[in-house]
Amino acid sequence: MISVDALAVDLGDERVLDGVSLTVDEGDFVGLIGPNGAGKTTLLRTMNGGLTPRQGTVEVDGRDVHQLSSRGASRLVATVPQTTQLSFDFSVREAVEMGRTPHRSRFDTWSATDQEAVDAALARTAVTDLADRPVTDISGGERQRVLIARALAQTTPVMLLDEPTASLDINHQVRTLELVRDLVEEGKTALAAIHDLNLAAHYCDRLVLLSDCRVLAAGRPAAVLTEPNLQAAFDTNAVVSRHPVTGSVYVTALPDVGVTPGEDVAGRIHVVGGGGSAARVLYLLSAAGYTVSAGALNEGDTDAETARHLGLDLVTVPPYAGVDESTRAAVESKVASADAVVVTDIEVGEGNLPNLDVAAAADHVVLVEERPFEERNFAGAAGTNAYERLRRDATVVDTRDVVSAVQAALGEADPVDGTETSVDGGASSPRRTPSFPHSPSSNES
């Protein structure tokens, strides 16, 4: 449906797109991703005929859009702009009726076909009830649906959307992309610039990654959203895993560790985590140059997926299973060979009590506390006793101090001034706000 070949676009003296080629099949939803300034908006404006390229072609349904009149191009491509601002007090219906402009001359009367297209667009985007209200009086999410309705009223085979979720809250982001996804299922072809990589991965059939004026990668989300591609395009450290609920590719951007990997670092660290609480810790320790192992973790756990992506030594048990004797022995072996053990802010149930018991026997324990233990203890008195034993000789920190605490434990840095707290959450000194959210599950090991 869309074919872009060797496209080069200049804005003033600056080359914004250089040799861009891509295709979009009929009935596909393709996400256009990339860092700010990569040329996403410029590409969309060129594809709808709004900008003339220095070289290259854009064909939609076999027709070169730059050989068509503005009206002709608008019969092939409808654009939903980035901004939801509509300055004049048009009613919602009047705003949607503007979508019929490419199909009417100045002298045409309003036809039954026009009316049917507008009514269908209002109904499809669920804004019929807003038809008589001024567009300036409705919410941003409602205005976004009005702009999509206006594009639908154009009755084009292709819809281009420029950051359709950028100014919306999460509820309206999901509703907007669900609507586009449904329109594609009904036969529309859509290309959308999307800044949220996880939303793009979840909703789009394919992704096109722009970087340095060119297409860096294109294909299925799993093939495009890789750690090397994200590093090259966004200059960021990231872990790519599968979302535990949706199964979609999921990107977690991580901060720099403040040290050069492998620089004067030697040591083995075992991490006890679960439910996503260890993902950042695994990354930080690995990036700092330590040899890291993890477990025991349930197969499918977010931390297990992170460990695999980082290429770490991993001990696992089946989903929802507890730590049995053979698995405990495997964990004991990892802890015995480690120079220090890090236990993250995990939820504790009967299934992962052996992890705590084994960790408590280590010579150096770093314990991450970001929530009161009573909020994450599902093992009753046995859990409290195991945690008290573990905590007795541990260095207690929050996630941001893990690397420095490990360095101190191994004699590589000054000791960390950990905050002393009781198991019930009482603190003798102020705690810092946790810096990394996680997704706990009461049955995670």
Stockholm file with secondary structure:
# STOCKHOLM 1.0

chainA/1-445         MISVDALAVDLGDERVLDGVSLTVDEGDFVGLIGPNGAGKTTLLRTMNGGLTPRQGTVEVDGRDVHQLSSRGASRLVATVPQTTQLSFDFSVREAVEMGRTPHRSRFDTWSATDQEAVDAALARTAVTDLADRPVTDISGGERQRVLIARALAQTTPVMLLDEPTASLDINHQVRTLELVRDLVEEGKTALAAIHDLNLAAHYCDRLVLLSDCRVLAAGRPAAVLTEPNLQAAFDTNAVVSRHPVTGSVYVTALPDVGVTPGEDVAGRIHVVGGGGSAARVLYLLSAAGYTVSAGALNEGDTDAETARHLGLDLVTVPPYAGVDESTRAAVESKVASADAVVVTDIEVGEGNLPNLDVAAAADHVVLVEERPFEERNFAGAAGTNAYERLRRDATVVDTRDVVSAVQAALGEADPVDGTETSVDGGASSPRRTPSFPHSPSSNES
#=GR chainA/1-445 SS CEEEEEEEEEETTEEEEEEEEEEECTTCEEEEECCTTSSHHHHHHHHTTSSCCSEEEEEETTEEGGGSCHHHHHTTEEEECSCCCCCSCCBHHHHHHGGGGGGCCTTCCCCHHHHHHHHHHHHHTTCGGGTTSBGGGSCHHHHHHHHHHHHHHTTCSEEEEESTTTTSCHHHHHHHHHHHHHHHHTTCEEEEECSCHHHHHHHCSEEEEEETTEEEEEESHHHHSCHHHHHHHHCCEEEEEECTTTCCEEEEEECCCSSCTTTTCCCEEEEECCTTTTHHHHHHHHHTTCEEEEEEEETTCHHHHHHHHTTCEEEEECTTCCCCHHHHHHHHHHHHHCSEEEECSCCBCGGGHHHHHHHHTSSSEEEECSSCGGGTBCSHHHHHHHHHHHHHTCEEECGGGHHHHHHHHTTSSCCCCCCCBCTTSCBSSCCCCCSSCCCCCTTCC
#=GC SS_cons         CEEEEEEEEEETTEEEEEEEEEEECTTCEEEEECCTTSSHHHHHHHHTTSSCCSEEEEEETTEEGGGSCHHHHHTTEEEECSCCCCCSCCBHHHHHHGGGGGGCCTTCCCCHHHHHHHHHHHHHTTCGGGTTSBGGGSCHHHHHHHHHHHHHHTTCSEEEEESTTTTSCHHHHHHHHHHHHHHHHTTCEEEEECSCHHHHHHHCSEEEEEETTEEEEEESHHHHSCHHHHHHHHCCEEEEEECTTTCCEEEEEECCCSSCTTTTCCCEEEEECCTTTTHHHHHHHHHTTCEEEEEEEETTCHHHHHHHHTTCEEEEECTTCCCCHHHHHHHHHHHHHCSEEEECSCCBCGGGHHHHHHHHTSSSEEEECSSCGGGTBCSHHHHHHHHHHHHHTCEEECGGGHHHHHHHHTTSSCCCCCCCBCTTSCBSSCCCCCSSCCCCCTTCC
//
